[in-house]
């Protein structure tokens, strides 16, 4: 594990790793920030579908 970390730090592609880490952090932040909004919207869609299916089934 230590050798893998040392190799990662020495590589010139380390900047790309940092960029990916920042992108992942940004995506996580967006998910945490808007998670409840998305959850509510998706729940409303599924409830609507369930109601329509129930009505159609009679």
C-alpha distance matrix in Angstrom:
0.0 3.8 5.4 5.1 6.4 8.7 9.9 10.6 12.5 14.4 15.5 19.1 18.5 16.6 20.0 20.1 16.9 18.7 21.8 20.2 18.8 22.3 23.9 22.0 22.9 26.5 26.7 25.5 28.1 30.8 30.1 30.3 33.4 35.3 34.0 37.1 39.4 37.9 37.9 41.6 42.5 40.9 42.5 45.8 45.5 44.8 47.6 49.9 49.0 49.6 52.9 54.1 53.2 54.9 58.0 58.0 57.8 60.8
3.8 0.0 3.8 5.4 5.2 6.2 8.6 9.9 10.7 12.4 14.4 17.9 18.0 15.9 19.3 20.1 17.1 18.4 21.8 20.9 19.3 22.6 24.7 23.1 23.7 27.2 28.0 26.8 29.0 31.9 31.6 31.6 34.5 36.7 35.6 38.8 41.0 39.7 40.0 43.6 44.5 43.2 44.8 48.1 47.9 47.4 50.2 52.4 51.7 52.3 55.6 56.8 56.1 57.8 60.8 61.0 60.9 63.8
5.4 3.8 0.0 3.8 5.5 5.1 6.1 8.5 9.9 10.5 12.2 15.9 16.3 14.8 18.5 19.2 16.7 18.5 21.8 21.0 20.0 23.3 25.2 24.0 25.0 28.4 29.0 28.3 30.7 33.4 33.1 33.6 36.3 38.3 37.4 40.7 42.7 41.2 41.6 45.3 46.0 44.5 46.4 49.6 49.1 48.7 51.6 53.7 52.8 53.6 57.0 57.9 57.1 59.1 62.0 61.9 61.9 65.0
5.1 5.4 3.8 0.0 3.8 5.5 5.1 6.1 8.7 10.0 10.6 14.2 13.8 12.4 16.1 16.2 13.5 15.7 18.7 17.6 16.9 20.4 21.9 20.6 22.0 25.2 25.7 25.2 27.7 30.2 29.9 30.6 33.4 35.1 34.2 37.6 39.5 37.9 38.4 42.0 42.6 41.1 43.1 46.2 45.6 45.2 48.3 50.3 49.3 50.2 53.5 54.4 53.6 55.7 58.6 58.4 58.5 61.6
6.4 5.2 5.5 3.8 0.0 3.8 5.4 5.0 6.2 8.7 10.0 13.3 13.0 10.7 14.1 14.9 12.0 13.4 16.8 16.1 14.8 18.0 20.1 19.0 19.8 23.1 24.0 23.3 25.5 28.2 28.2 28.6 31.2 33.3 32.6 36.0 37.9 36.6 37.2 40.7 41.4 40.2 42.2 45.3 45.0 44.7 47.7 49.7 49.0 50.0 53.1 54.1 53.6 55.6 58.4 58.5 58.6 61.6
8.7 6.2 5.1 5.5 3.8 0.0 3.8 5.4 5.2 6.2 8.7 12.1 12.9 10.9 14.4 15.8 13.6 14.8 18.3 18.2 17.2 20.1 22.4 21.8 22.5 25.6 26.8 26.4 28.4 31.1 31.4 31.8 34.2 36.4 35.9 39.3 41.1 39.8 40.6 44.1 44.7 43.6 45.7 48.7 48.4 48.2 51.2 53.1 52.5 53.5 56.7 57.6 57.1 59.2 61.9 62.0 62.2 65.2
9.9 8.6 6.1 5.1 5.4 3.8 0.0 3.8 5.5 5.2 6.1 9.9 10.5 9.5 13.3 14.1 12.3 14.4 17.4 17.2 17.0 20.0 21.8 21.4 22.7 25.6 26.5 26.6 28.8 31.1 31.4 32.3 34.6 36.5 36.1 39.6 41.2 39.6 40.6 44.1 44.4 43.2 45.5 48.4 47.7 47.7 50.8 52.5 51.7 52.9 56.1 56.8 56.3 58.5 61.2 61.0 61.3 64.4
10.6 9.9 8.5 6.1 5.0 5.4 3.8 0.0 3.8 5.5 5.4 8.5 8.1 6.4 10.1 10.8 8.6 10.7 13.7 13.5 13.2 16.2 18.0 17.7 19.0 21.8 22.8 23.0 25.1 27.4 27.8 28.7 31.0 32.8 32.6 36.1 37.6 36.1 37.2 40.7 40.9 39.8 42.2 45.0 44.4 44.5 47.6 49.2 48.5 49.8 53.0 53.7 53.3 55.5 58.1 58.0 58.4 61.5
12.5 10.7 9.9 8.7 6.2 5.2 5.5 3.8 0.0 3.8 5.7 8.1 8.9 6.3 9.5 11.4 9.7 10.5 13.8 14.5 13.8 16.2 18.7 18.7 19.4 22.1 23.7 23.8 25.4 27.9 28.8 29.4 31.4 33.5 33.5 37.0 38.4 37.3 38.5 41.9 42.3 41.4 43.8 46.5 46.1 46.4 49.4 51.1 50.6 51.9 54.9 55.7 55.5 57.7 60.2 60.3 60.8 63.8
14.4 12.4 10.5 10.0 8.7 6.2 5.2 5.5 3.8 0.0 3.8 6.5 8.6 7.5 10.6 12.7 11.8 13.0 16.0 16.9 16.9 19.1 21.3 21.7 22.6 25.1 26.7 27.1 28.7 31.1 32.0 32.8 34.7 36.7 36.8 40.4 41.7 40.4 41.7 45.1 45.3 44.4 46.9 49.6 49.0 49.3 52.4 53.9 53.3 54.8 57.8 58.5 58.2 60.5 63.0 62.9 63.5 66.6
15.5 14.4 12.2 10.6 10.0 8.7 6.1 5.4 5.7 3.8 0.0 3.8 5.3 5.6 8.8 10.1 9.9 11.8 14.1 14.9 15.6 17.9 19.6 20.2 21.7 23.8 25.1 26.0 27.8 29.8 30.7 31.9 33.8 35.5 35.6 39.3 40.3 38.8 40.3 43.7 43.6 42.6 45.3 47.8 47.0 47.4 50.6 52.0 51.2 52.8 55.9 56.3 56.0 58.5 60.9 60.6 61.3 64.4
19.1 17.9 15.9 14.2 13.3 12.1 9.9 8.5 8.1 6.5 3.8 0.0 3.8 5.3 7.0 8.6 9.8 11.3 12.9 14.4 15.6 17.2 18.7 20.1 21.5 23.2 24.7 26.0 27.5 29.2 30.5 32.0 33.4 35.1 35.6 39.2 40.0 38.5 40.3 43.6 43.2 42.5 45.3 47.7 46.8 47.5 50.7 51.8 51.2 53.0 55.9 56.2 56.2 58.7 60.9 60.6 61.5 64.6
18.5 18.0 16.3 13.8 13.0 12.9 10.5 8.1 8.9 8.6 5.3 3.8 0.0 3.8 5.3 5.4 6.8 9.0 10.1 11.1 12.8 14.7 15.7 17.0 18.8 20.4 21.5 23.0 24.7 26.2 27.4 29.1 30.6 32.0 32.4 36.1 36.8 35.2 37.0 40.3 39.8 38.9 41.9 44.2 43.2 43.8 47.1 48.2 47.5 49.4 52.3 52.5 52.4 55.1 57.2 56.9 57.8 60.9
16.6 15.9 14.8 12.4 10.7 10.9 9.5 6.4 6.3 7.5 5.6 5.3 3.8 0.0 3.8 5.3 4.9 6.3 8.7 9.8 10.5 12.4 14.2 15.2 16.5 18.4 19.9 20.9 22.5 24.4 25.6 26.9 28.5 30.2 30.6 34.3 35.1 33.8 35.5 38.8 38.6 37.9 40.6 43.1 42.4 43.0 46.1 47.4 46.9 48.6 51.5 52.0 52.0 54.4 56.7 56.6 57.4 60.4
20.0 19.3 18.5 16.1 14.1 14.4 13.3 10.1 9.5 10.6 8.8 7.0 5.3 3.8 0.0 3.8 5.3 5.0 6.2 8.7 9.7 10.6 12.3 14.2 15.2 16.5 18.4 19.8 21.0 22.6 24.3 25.6 26.8 28.5 29.4 33.0 33.5 32.4 34.4 37.5 37.2 36.7 39.6 41.8 41.2 42.1 45.1 46.2 45.9 47.9 50.6 51.0 51.2 53.7 55.8 55.7 56.8 59.7
20.1 20.1 19.2 16.2 14.9 15.8 14.1 10.8 11.4 12.7 10.1 8.6 5.4 5.3 3.8 0.0 3.8 5.4 5.0 6.2 8.6 9.8 10.5 12.2 14.1 15.2 16.4 18.2 19.8 21.1 22.5 24.3 25.5 26.8 27.5 31.2 31.7 30.1 32.2 35.3 34.8 34.1 37.1 39.3 38.4 39.3 42.5 43.5 43.0 44.9 47.7 48.0 48.1 50.7 52.8 52.6 53.6 56.7
16.9 17.1 16.7 13.5 12.0 13.6 12.3 8.6 9.7 11.8 9.9 9.8 6.8 4.9 5.3 3.8 0.0 3.8 5.4 5.1 6.1 8.6 9.8 10.4 12.2 14.2 15.3 16.3 18.2 20.0 20.9 22.4 24.1 25.7 25.9 29.6 30.5 29.0 30.7 34.0 33.8 33.0 35.7 38.2 37.5 38.1 41.2 42.5 42.0 43.7 46.6 47.1 47.1 49.5 51.8 51.7 52.6 55.6
18.7 18.4 18.5 15.7 13.4 14.8 14.4 10.7 10.5 13.0 11.8 11.3 9.0 6.3 5.0 5.4 3.8 0.0 3.8 5.4 5.0 6.2 8.6 9.7 10.4 12.2 14.2 15.1 16.3 18.4 19.8 20.9 22.3 24.2 24.8 28.4 29.2 28.2 30.0 33.1 33.1 32.7 35.4 37.7 37.3 38.2 41.1 42.4 42.2 44.0 46.7 47.3 47.6 49.9 52.0 52.2 53.2 56.0
21.8 21.8 21.8 18.7 16.8 18.3 17.4 13.7 13.8 16.0 14.1 12.9 10.1 8.7 6.2 5.0 5.4 3.8 0.0 3.8 5.4 5.1 6.1 8.6 9.8 10.5 12.3 14.2 15.2 16.6 18.3 19.9 20.9 22.4 23.4 27.0 27.4 26.2 28.4 31.4 31.0 30.7 33.6 35.7 35.1 36.2 39.2 40.2 40.1 42.0 44.6 45.1 45.5 47.9 49.9 50.0 51.2 54.0
20.2 20.9 21.0 17.6 16.1 18.2 17.2 13.5 14.5 16.9 14.9 14.4 11.1 9.8 8.7 6.2 5.1 5.4 3.8 0.0 3.8 5.4 5.0 6.1 8.5 9.8 10.5 12.1 14.1 15.3 16.3 18.2 19.8 21.0 21.4 25.1 25.7 24.1 26.0 29.2 28.9 28.2 31.1 33.4 32.7 33.5 36.6 37.7 37.4 39.2 42.0 42.4 42.6 45.1 47.2 47.2 48.2 51.1
18.8 19.3 20.0 16.9 14.8 17.2 17.0 13.2 13.8 16.9 15.6 15.6 12.8 10.5 9.7 8.6 6.1 5.0 5.4 3.8 0.0 3.8 5.4 5.0 6.1 8.6 9.9 10.4 12.2 14.3 15.2 16.4 18.1 19.9 20.2 23.8 24.8 23.7 25.3 28.5 28.6 28.1 30.6 33.1 32.8 33.5 36.3 37.8 37.7 39.3 42.0 42.8 43.0 45.2 47.4 47.7 48.6 51.4
22.3 22.6 23.3 20.4 18.0 20.1 20.0 16.2 16.2 19.1 17.9 17.2 14.7 12.4 10.6 9.8 8.6 6.2 5.1 5.4 3.8 0.0 3.8 5.4 5.0 6.1 8.6 9.8 10.4 12.3 14.2 15.2 16.3 18.2 19.1 22.6 23.3 22.5 24.5 27.4 27.5 27.4 30.1 32.2 32.1 33.1 35.9 37.1 37.3 39.1 41.6 42.4 42.9 45.1 47.1 47.5 48.7 51.3
23.9 24.7 25.2 21.9 20.1 22.4 21.8 18.0 18.7 21.3 19.6 18.7 15.7 14.2 12.3 10.5 9.8 8.6 6.1 5.0 5.4 3.8 0.0 3.8 5.4 5.1 6.2 8.6 9.8 10.6 12.3 14.2 15.2 16.4 17.3 21.0 21.3 20.1 22.3 25.2 24.9 24.7 27.5 29.6 29.1 30.3 33.2 34.2 34.3 36.2 38.7 39.3 39.8 42.2 44.1 44.3 45.6 48.3
22.0 23.1 24.0 20.6 19.0 21.8 21.4 17.7 18.7 21.7 20.2 20.1 17.0 15.2 14.2 12.2 10.4 9.7 8.6 6.1 5.0 5.4 3.8 0.0 3.8 5.4 5.1 6.1 8.6 9.9 10.5 12.2 14.1 15.4 15.5 19.2 20.1 18.7 20.4 23.6 23.6 23.1 25.7 28.1 27.8 28.5 31.4 32.8 32.7 34.3 37.0 37.8 38.1 40.3 42.5 42.8 43.8 46.5
22.9 23.7 25.0 22.0 19.8 22.5 22.7 19.0 19.4 22.6 21.7 21.5 18.8 16.5 15.2 14.1 12.2 10.4 9.8 8.5 6.1 5.0 5.4 3.8 0.0 3.8 5.5 5.1 6.1 8.7 9.8 10.5 12.1 14.2 14.7 18.1 19.2 18.6 20.2 23.1 23.6 23.5 25.9 28.2 28.4 29.3 31.8 33.4 33.7 35.2 37.6 38.7 39.3 41.2 43.3 44.0 45.0 47.5
26.5 27.2 28.4 25.2 23.1 25.6 25.6 21.8 22.1 25.1 23.8 23.2 20.4 18.4 16.5 15.2 14.2 12.2 10.5 9.8 8.6 6.1 5.1 5.4 3.8 0.0 3.8 5.4 5.0 6.2 8.6 9.9 10.4 12.1 13.4 16.8 17.3 16.7 18.9 21.6 21.6 21.9 24.6 26.5 26.6 27.9 30.4 31.6 32.1 33.9 36.2 37.1 37.9 40.0 41.8 42.5 43.8 46.2
26.7 28.0 29.0 25.7 24.0 26.8 26.5 22.8 23.7 26.7 25.1 24.7 21.5 19.9 18.4 16.4 15.3 14.2 12.3 10.5 9.9 8.6 6.2 5.1 5.5 3.8 0.0 3.8 5.4 5.1 6.2 8.6 9.8 10.5 11.1 14.8 15.3 14.0 16.1 19.1 18.9 18.8 21.5 23.6 23.5 24.6 27.3 28.5 28.8 30.6 33.0 33.8 34.4 36.6 38.5 39.1 40.3 42.8
25.5 26.8 28.3 25.2 23.3 26.4 26.6 23.0 23.8 27.1 26.0 26.0 23.0 20.9 19.8 18.2 16.3 15.1 14.2 12.1 10.4 9.8 8.6 6.1 5.1 5.4 3.8 0.0 3.8 5.5 5.0 6.2 8.5 10.0 9.8 13.4 14.7 13.8 15.2 18.3 18.9 18.7 20.9 23.3 23.6 24.4 26.8 28.5 28.9 30.3 32.7 34.0 34.5 36.3 38.5 39.3 40.2 42.6
28.1 29.0 30.7 27.7 25.5 28.4 28.8 25.1 25.4 28.7 27.8 27.5 24.7 22.5 21.0 19.8 18.2 16.3 15.2 14.1 12.2 10.4 9.8 8.6 6.1 5.0 5.4 3.8 0.0 3.8 5.4 5.2 6.0 8.5 9.5 12.6 13.7 13.7 15.4 17.9 18.7 19.3 21.3 23.4 24.1 25.3 27.4 29.0 29.8 31.3 33.3 34.7 35.6 37.3 39.2 40.3 41.4 43.6
30.8 31.9 33.4 30.2 28.2 31.1 31.1 27.4 27.9 31.1 29.8 29.2 26.2 24.4 22.6 21.1 20.0 18.4 16.6 15.3 14.3 12.3 10.6 9.9 8.7 6.2 5.1 5.5 3.8 0.0 3.8 5.5 5.0 5.9 7.7 10.9 11.0 10.8 13.2 15.5 15.7 16.5 18.9 20.6 21.1 22.6 24.8 26.0 26.9 28.7 30.6 31.7 32.8 34.7 36.4 37.3 38.7 40.9
30.1 31.6 33.1 29.9 28.2 31.4 31.4 27.8 28.8 32.0 30.7 30.5 27.4 25.6 24.3 22.5 20.9 19.8 18.3 16.3 15.2 14.2 12.3 10.5 9.8 8.6 6.2 5.0 5.4 3.8 0.0 3.8 5.5 5.4 5.0 8.8 9.7 8.8 10.4 13.3 13.9 14.0 16.2 18.5 18.9 19.9 22.2 23.8 24.5 25.9 28.1 29.4 30.2 32.0 34.0 34.9 36.1 38.3
30.3 31.6 33.6 30.6 28.6 31.8 32.3 28.7 29.4 32.8 31.9 32.0 29.1 26.9 25.6 24.3 22.4 20.9 19.9 18.2 16.4 15.2 14.2 12.2 10.5 9.9 8.6 6.2 5.2 5.5 3.8 0.0 3.8 5.7 5.2 7.9 9.9 10.2 11.1 13.6 15.1 15.6 17.1 19.4 20.5 21.4 23.2 25.1 26.2 27.2 29.2 30.9 31.8 33.2 35.2 36.5 37.5 39.5
33.4 34.5 36.3 33.4 31.2 34.2 34.6 31.0 31.4 34.7 33.8 33.4 30.6 28.5 26.8 25.5 24.1 22.3 20.9 19.8 18.1 16.3 15.2 14.1 12.1 10.4 9.8 8.5 6.0 5.0 5.5 3.8 0.0 3.8 5.8 7.6 8.5 9.8 11.5 13.1 14.3 15.7 17.3 18.9 20.3 21.8 23.3 24.8 26.3 27.6 29.2 30.8 32.2 33.5 35.2 36.6 38.0 39.8
35.3 36.7 38.3 35.1 33.3 36.4 36.5 32.8 33.5 36.7 35.5 35.1 32.0 30.2 28.5 26.8 25.7 24.2 22.4 21.0 19.9 18.2 16.4 15.4 14.2 12.1 10.5 10.0 8.5 5.9 5.4 5.7 3.8 0.0 3.8 5.6 5.3 6.2 8.5 10.1 10.7 12.2 14.1 15.5 16.7 18.4 20.0 21.3 22.7 24.3 25.8 27.3 28.7 30.2 31.8 33.1 34.6 36.4
34.0 35.6 37.4 34.2 32.6 35.9 36.1 32.6 33.5 36.8 35.6 35.6 32.4 30.6 29.4 27.5 25.9 24.8 23.4 21.4 20.2 19.1 17.3 15.5 14.7 13.4 11.1 9.8 9.5 7.7 5.0 5.2 5.8 3.8 0.0 3.8 5.5 5.2 6.0 8.6 10.0 10.5 12.0 14.2 15.4 16.3 18.0 19.9 21.1 22.2 24.1 25.8 26.8 28.1 30.1 31.4 32.6 34.5
37.1 38.8 40.7 37.6 36.0 39.3 39.6 36.1 37.0 40.4 39.3 39.2 36.1 34.3 33.0 31.2 29.6 28.4 27.0 25.1 23.8 22.6 21.0 19.2 18.1 16.8 14.8 13.4 12.6 10.9 8.8 7.9 7.6 5.6 3.8 0.0 3.8 5.4 4.9 6.1 8.6 9.8 10.3 12.2 14.2 15.2 16.2 18.2 19.9 20.7 22.2 24.2 25.5 26.5 28.3 30.0 31.2 32.7
39.4 41.0 42.7 39.5 37.9 41.1 41.2 37.6 38.4 41.7 40.3 40.0 36.8 35.1 33.5 31.7 30.5 29.2 27.4 25.7 24.8 23.3 21.3 20.1 19.2 17.3 15.3 14.7 13.7 11.0 9.7 9.9 8.5 5.3 5.5 3.8 0.0 3.8 5.4 5.2 6.2 8.6 9.9 10.7 12.5 14.4 15.4 16.7 18.6 20.0 21.2 22.8 24.5 25.7 27.1 28.8 30.3 31.8
37.9 39.7 41.2 37.9 36.6 39.8 39.6 36.1 37.3 40.4 38.8 38.5 35.2 33.8 32.4 30.1 29.0 28.2 26.2 24.1 23.7 22.5 20.1 18.7 18.6 16.7 14.0 13.8 13.7 10.8 8.8 10.2 9.8 6.2 5.2 5.4 3.8 0.0 3.8 5.4 5.1 6.0 8.4 9.8 10.6 12.2 14.1 15.3 16.6 18.2 19.9 21.2 22.5 24.1 25.7 27.0 28.4 30.3
37.9 40.0 41.6 38.4 37.2 40.6 40.6 37.2 38.5 41.7 40.3 40.3 37.0 35.5 34.4 32.2 30.7 30.0 28.4 26.0 25.3 24.5 22.3 20.4 20.2 18.9 16.1 15.2 15.4 13.2 10.4 11.1 11.5 8.5 6.0 4.9 5.4 3.8 0.0 3.8 5.5 5.3 6.0 8.6 10.0 10.6 12.1 14.2 15.4 16.3 18.2 20.0 21.0 22.2 24.2 25.6 26.7 28.5
41.6 43.6 45.3 42.0 40.7 44.1 44.1 40.7 41.9 45.1 43.7 43.6 40.3 38.8 37.5 35.3 34.0 33.1 31.4 29.2 28.5 27.4 25.2 23.6 23.1 21.6 19.1 18.3 17.9 15.5 13.3 13.6 13.1 10.1 8.6 6.1 5.2 5.4 3.8 0.0 3.8 5.6 5.1 6.2 8.7 10.0 10.4 12.3 14.3 15.2 16.3 18.4 19.9 20.8 22.4 24.2 25.6 27.0
42.5 44.5 46.0 42.6 41.4 44.7 44.4 40.9 42.3 45.3 43.6 43.2 39.8 38.6 37.2 34.8 33.8 33.1 31.0 28.9 28.6 27.5 24.9 23.6 23.6 21.6 18.9 18.9 18.7 15.7 13.9 15.1 14.3 10.7 10.0 8.6 6.2 5.1 5.5 3.8 0.0 3.8 5.4 5.1 6.3 8.8 9.9 10.6 12.5 14.3 15.4 16.7 18.5 20.0 21.2 22.6 24.4 26.0
40.9 43.2 44.5 41.1 40.2 43.6 43.2 39.8 41.4 44.4 42.6 42.5 38.9 37.9 36.7 34.1 33.0 32.7 30.7 28.2 28.1 27.4 24.7 23.1 23.5 21.9 18.8 18.7 19.3 16.5 14.0 15.6 15.7 12.2 10.5 9.8 8.6 6.0 5.3 5.6 3.8 0.0 3.8 5.4 5.1 6.3 8.6 9.8 10.6 12.3 14.2 15.4 16.5 18.2 20.0 21.1 22.4 24.5
42.5 44.8 46.4 43.1 42.2 45.7 45.5 42.2 43.8 46.9 45.3 45.3 41.9 40.6 39.6 37.1 35.7 35.4 33.6 31.1 30.6 30.1 27.5 25.7 25.9 24.6 21.5 20.9 21.3 18.9 16.2 17.1 17.3 14.1 12.0 10.3 9.9 8.4 6.0 5.1 5.4 3.8 0.0 3.8 5.4 5.2 6.1 8.5 9.9 10.4 12.2 14.2 15.3 16.3 18.2 19.8 20.9 22.6
45.8 48.1 49.6 46.2 45.3 48.7 48.4 45.0 46.5 49.6 47.8 47.7 44.2 43.1 41.8 39.3 38.2 37.7 35.7 33.4 33.1 32.2 29.6 28.1 28.2 26.5 23.6 23.3 23.4 20.6 18.5 19.4 18.9 15.5 14.2 12.2 10.7 9.8 8.6 6.2 5.1 5.4 3.8 0.0 3.8 5.5 5.1 6.1 8.6 9.8 10.5 12.3 14.2 15.2 16.4 18.2 19.8 21.2
45.5 47.9 49.1 45.6 45.0 48.4 47.7 44.4 46.1 49.0 47.0 46.8 43.2 42.4 41.2 38.4 37.5 37.3 35.1 32.7 32.8 32.1 29.1 27.8 28.4 26.6 23.5 23.6 24.1 21.1 18.9 20.5 20.3 16.7 15.4 14.2 12.5 10.6 10.0 8.7 6.3 5.1 5.4 3.8 0.0 3.8 5.5 5.1 6.2 8.6 9.9 10.6 12.3 14.2 15.4 16.5 18.3 20.1
44.8 47.4 48.7 45.2 44.7 48.2 47.7 44.5 46.4 49.3 47.4 47.5 43.8 43.0 42.1 39.3 38.1 38.2 36.2 33.5 33.5 33.1 30.3 28.5 29.3 27.9 24.6 24.4 25.3 22.6 19.9 21.4 21.8 18.4 16.3 15.2 14.4 12.2 10.6 10.0 8.8 6.3 5.2 5.5 3.8 0.0 3.8 5.4 5.0 6.1 8.5 9.8 10.4 12.1 14.1 15.2 16.2 18.3
47.6 50.2 51.6 48.3 47.7 51.2 50.8 47.6 49.4 52.4 50.6 50.7 47.1 46.1 45.1 42.5 41.2 41.1 39.2 36.6 36.3 35.9 33.2 31.4 31.8 30.4 27.3 26.8 27.4 24.8 22.2 23.2 23.3 20.0 18.0 16.2 15.4 14.1 12.1 10.4 9.9 8.6 6.1 5.1 5.5 3.8 0.0 3.8 5.4 5.0 6.1 8.6 9.8 10.4 12.2 14.1 15.2 16.6
49.9 52.4 53.7 50.3 49.7 53.1 52.5 49.2 51.1 53.9 52.0 51.8 48.2 47.4 46.2 43.5 42.5 42.4 40.2 37.7 37.8 37.1 34.2 32.8 33.4 31.6 28.5 28.5 29.0 26.0 23.8 25.1 24.8 21.3 19.9 18.2 16.7 15.3 14.2 12.3 10.6 9.8 8.5 6.1 5.1 5.4 3.8 0.0 3.8 5.4 5.1 6.2 8.6 9.8 10.6 12.2 14.2 15.5
49.0 51.7 52.8 49.3 49.0 52.5 51.7 48.5 50.6 53.3 51.2 51.2 47.5 46.9 45.9 43.0 42.0 42.2 40.1 37.4 37.7 37.3 34.3 32.7 33.7 32.1 28.8 28.9 29.8 26.9 24.5 26.2 26.3 22.7 21.1 19.9 18.6 16.6 15.4 14.3 12.5 10.6 9.9 8.6 6.2 5.0 5.4 3.8 0.0 3.8 5.5 5.2 6.1 8.5 9.9 10.4 12.1 14.2
49.6 52.3 53.6 50.2 50.0 53.5 52.9 49.8 51.9 54.8 52.8 53.0 49.4 48.6 47.9 44.9 43.7 44.0 42.0 39.2 39.3 39.1 36.2 34.3 35.2 33.9 30.6 30.3 31.3 28.7 25.9 27.2 27.6 24.3 22.2 20.7 20.0 18.2 16.3 15.2 14.3 12.3 10.4 9.8 8.6 6.1 5.0 5.4 3.8 0.0 3.8 5.5 5.1 6.0 8.5 9.8 10.4 12.4
52.9 55.6 57.0 53.5 53.1 56.7 56.1 53.0 54.9 57.8 55.9 55.9 52.3 51.5 50.6 47.7 46.6 46.7 44.6 42.0 42.0 41.6 38.7 37.0 37.6 36.2 33.0 32.7 33.3 30.6 28.1 29.2 29.2 25.8 24.1 22.2 21.2 19.9 18.2 16.3 15.4 14.2 12.2 10.5 9.9 8.5 6.1 5.1 5.5 3.8 0.0 3.8 5.5 5.1 6.1 8.5 9.9 10.7
54.1 56.8 57.9 54.4 54.1 57.6 56.8 53.7 55.7 58.5 56.3 56.2 52.5 52.0 51.0 48.0 47.1 47.3 45.1 42.4 42.8 42.4 39.3 37.8 38.7 37.1 33.8 34.0 34.7 31.7 29.4 30.9 30.8 27.3 25.8 24.2 22.8 21.2 20.0 18.4 16.7 15.4 14.2 12.3 10.6 9.8 8.6 6.2 5.2 5.5 3.8 0.0 3.8 5.4 5.1 6.1 8.5 9.9
53.2 56.1 57.1 53.6 53.6 57.1 56.3 53.3 55.5 58.2 56.0 56.2 52.4 52.0 51.2 48.1 47.1 47.6 45.5 42.6 43.0 42.9 39.8 38.1 39.3 37.9 34.4 34.5 35.6 32.8 30.2 31.8 32.2 28.7 26.8 25.5 24.5 22.5 21.0 19.9 18.5 16.5 15.3 14.2 12.3 10.4 9.8 8.6 6.1 5.1 5.5 3.8 0.0 3.8 5.4 5.0 6.0 8.6
54.9 57.8 59.1 55.7 55.6 59.2 58.5 55.5 57.7 60.5 58.5 58.7 55.1 54.4 53.7 50.7 49.5 49.9 47.9 45.1 45.2 45.1 42.2 40.3 41.2 40.0 36.6 36.3 37.3 34.7 32.0 33.2 33.5 30.2 28.1 26.5 25.7 24.1 22.2 20.8 20.0 18.2 16.3 15.2 14.2 12.1 10.4 9.8 8.5 6.0 5.1 5.4 3.8 0.0 3.8 5.5 5.2 6.4
58.0 60.8 62.0 58.6 58.4 61.9 61.2 58.1 60.2 63.0 60.9 60.9 57.2 56.7 55.8 52.8 51.8 52.0 49.9 47.2 47.4 47.1 44.1 42.5 43.3 41.8 38.5 38.5 39.2 36.4 34.0 35.2 35.2 31.8 30.1 28.3 27.1 25.7 24.2 22.4 21.2 20.0 18.2 16.4 15.4 14.1 12.2 10.6 9.9 8.5 6.1 5.1 5.4 3.8 0.0 3.8 5.5 5.2
58.0 61.0 61.9 58.4 58.5 62.0 61.0 58.0 60.3 62.9 60.6 60.6 56.9 56.6 55.7 52.6 51.7 52.2 50.0 47.2 47.7 47.5 44.3 42.8 44.0 42.5 39.1 39.3 40.3 37.3 34.9 36.5 36.6 33.1 31.4 30.0 28.8 27.0 25.6 24.2 22.6 21.1 19.8 18.2 16.5 15.2 14.1 12.2 10.4 9.8 8.5 6.1 5.0 5.5 3.8 0.0 3.8 5.3
57.8 60.9 61.9 58.5 58.6 62.2 61.3 58.4 60.8 63.5 61.3 61.5 57.8 57.4 56.8 53.6 52.6 53.2 51.2 48.2 48.6 48.7 45.6 43.8 45.0 43.8 40.3 40.2 41.4 38.7 36.1 37.5 38.0 34.6 32.6 31.2 30.3 28.4 26.7 25.6 24.4 22.4 20.9 19.8 18.3 16.2 15.2 14.2 12.1 10.4 9.9 8.5 6.0 5.2 5.5 3.8 0.0 3.8
60.8 63.8 65.0 61.6 61.6 65.2 64.4 61.5 63.8 66.6 64.4 64.6 60.9 60.4 59.7 56.7 55.6 56.0 54.0 51.1 51.4 51.3 48.3 46.5 47.5 46.2 42.8 42.6 43.6 40.9 38.3 39.5 39.8 36.4 34.5 32.7 31.8 30.3 28.5 27.0 26.0 24.5 22.6 21.2 20.1 18.3 16.6 15.5 14.2 12.4 10.7 9.9 8.6 6.4 5.2 5.3 3.8 0.0
